[in-house]
Every structure is written in C-alpha cells, then in structure tokens.
Amino acid sequence: MMAPNAADPADRLRLRQMVIWTIFAAMLVLGVVLWFRFSGRIVPMLDVLTDR
C-alpha cells in the first residue's frame, strides 16, 4: 500500500503544468493591465526613442 501523500508521477506532471499555465496567465493579465494603465506614457517614449 502506498503512502497517502505519495503522488502519482502523472498527477505531479499535471499539477506542474497547471502551476506553469496559471503563472503564465497571471503574467499575461498583469501585462495587459499595466499596458492599458501606462500606455499613455510608454507609447510617446517609444516614439521618441525610435526617432533617434
């Protein structure tokens, strides 16, 4: 009989994938929120930097 806290390797892989995708989705949402929050400052700065 296996120990109750021993996870199946497939379960560990599934949990790892879920954690990675959750972090990716959170970073994506944070990036979109920050873009809309600060785009008024970032876009003109990028425009000035690319003109040089």
TORLORO-22470 format. One line per 3 residues: number of its first residue (from 1); their letters; for each residue x, y, z of N, C-alpha, C. Coordinates in Angstrom, 3 decimals. Layout:
BEGIN
NUM = a = X Y Z X Y Z X Y Z  ...
***
This chain:
BEGIN
1 = mma = 0.839 -1.172 0.000 0.000 0.000 0.000 0.894 1.248 0.000  0.546 2.188 -0.852 1.344 3.405 -0.967 1.019 4.364 0.171  1.969 5.218 0.454 1.736 6.250 1.464 0.690 7.223 0.944
4 = pna = -0.132 7.757 1.822 -1.206 8.639 1.356 -0.714 9.941 0.728  0.500 10.395 1.054 0.987 11.642 0.490 1.848 11.439 -0.752  2.041 10.195 -1.162 2.824 9.933 -2.374 1.932 10.169 -3.588
7 = adp = 2.336 11.115 -4.426 1.543 11.449 -5.611 2.031 10.623 -6.796  1.100 10.284 -7.638 1.409 9.576 -8.872 2.226 10.516 -9.768  3.235 10.020 -10.496 4.017 10.911 -11.371 3.156 11.669 -12.384
10 = adr = 2.098 11.060 -12.869 1.208 11.752 -13.809 0.491 12.908 -13.106  0.133 12.709 -11.845 -0.515 13.791 -11.087 0.457 14.937 -10.846  1.712 14.598 -10.566 2.716 15.649 -10.360 2.921 16.447 -11.637
13 = lrl = 2.975 15.765 -12.774 3.155 16.441 -14.049 1.955 17.347 -14.336  0.769 16.858 -14.080 -0.436 17.647 -14.305 -0.461 18.874 -13.392  -0.058 18.705 -12.141 -0.009 19.828 -11.205 1.029 20.847 -11.651
16 = rqm = 2.196 20.376 -12.088 3.247 21.284 -12.557 2.765 22.079 -13.768  2.098 21.410 -14.708 1.584 22.103 -15.884 0.538 23.138 -15.496  -0.313 22.796 -14.542 -1.337 23.726 -14.109 -0.700 24.958 -13.443
19 = viw = 0.325 24.748 -12.639 1.002 25.865 -11.984 1.678 26.753 -13.024  2.358 26.164 -13.991 3.045 26.935 -15.029 2.041 27.748 -15.845  0.932 27.137 -16.254 -0.063 27.859 -17.044 -0.749 28.944 -16.233
22 = tif = -0.948 28.710 -14.935 -1.554 29.730 -14.082 -0.632 30.932 -13.954  0.669 30.686 -13.761 1.634 31.778 -13.675 1.702 32.534 -15.000  1.721 31.813 -16.114 1.745 32.442 -17.429 0.514 33.319 -17.644
25 = aam = -0.663 32.806 -17.310 -1.900 33.568 -17.489 -1.911 34.803 -16.591  -1.430 34.670 -15.362 -1.391 35.816 -14.448 -0.433 36.887 -14.966  0.713 36.471 -15.497 1.659 37.440 -16.046 1.084 38.125 -17.279
28 = lvl = 0.367 37.377 -18.099 -0.255 37.947 -19.282 -1.314 38.984 -18.898  -2.159 38.645 -17.944 -3.185 39.576 -17.488 -2.536 40.809 -16.863  -1.502 40.612 -16.062 -0.807 41.747 -15.454 -0.180 42.641 -16.523
31 = gvv = 0.396 42.034 -17.554 0.976 42.818 -18.640 -0.063 43.637 -19.373  -1.216 43.066 -19.627 -2.286 43.801 -20.315 -2.794 44.944 -19.433  -2.976 44.669 -18.151 -3.444 45.715 -17.238 -2.423 46.844 -17.168
34 = lwf = -1.148 46.505 -17.031 -0.116 47.530 -16.960 0.001 48.305 -18.272  -0.181 47.612 -19.395 -0.107 48.297 -20.689 -1.203 49.359 -20.792  -2.444 48.989 -20.452 -3.525 49.956 -20.543 -3.394 51.050 -19.483
37 = rfs = -2.776 50.734 -18.368 -2.604 51.735 -17.305 -1.531 52.754 -17.686  -0.424 52.292 -18.288 0.709 53.164 -18.538 0.997 53.401 -20.017  0.099 53.010 -20.907 0.382 53.163 -22.339 0.487 54.629 -22.742
40 = gri = -0.195 55.507 -22.043 -0.103 56.927 -22.343 1.295 57.477 -22.117  2.073 56.827 -21.261 3.447 57.267 -21.001 4.458 56.475 -21.813  4.165 55.199 -22.072 5.125 54.329 -22.741 5.173 54.614 -24.236
43 = vpm = 4.027 54.766 -24.873 3.977 54.940 -26.323 4.713 56.198 -26.776  4.497 57.361 -26.154 5.282 58.529 -26.585 6.789 58.346 -26.367  7.167 57.680 -25.269 8.582 57.430 -25.015 9.174 56.525 -26.105
46 = ldv = 8.434 55.487 -26.494 8.911 54.612 -27.561 9.007 55.361 -28.874  8.073 56.260 -29.114 8.096 57.055 -30.333 9.347 57.942 -30.386  9.688 58.553 -29.284 10.877 59.397 -29.218 12.138 58.558 -29.368
49 = ltd = 12.177 57.404 -28.738 13.376 56.559 -28.813 13.608 55.998 -30.206  12.542 55.707 -30.931 12.701 55.128 -32.280 13.006 56.185 -33.323  12.738 57.452 -33.026 13.049 58.523 -33.986 14.542 58.819 -34.061
52 = r = 15.262 58.477 -33.029 16.698 58.806 -32.991 17.507 57.871 -33.821
***
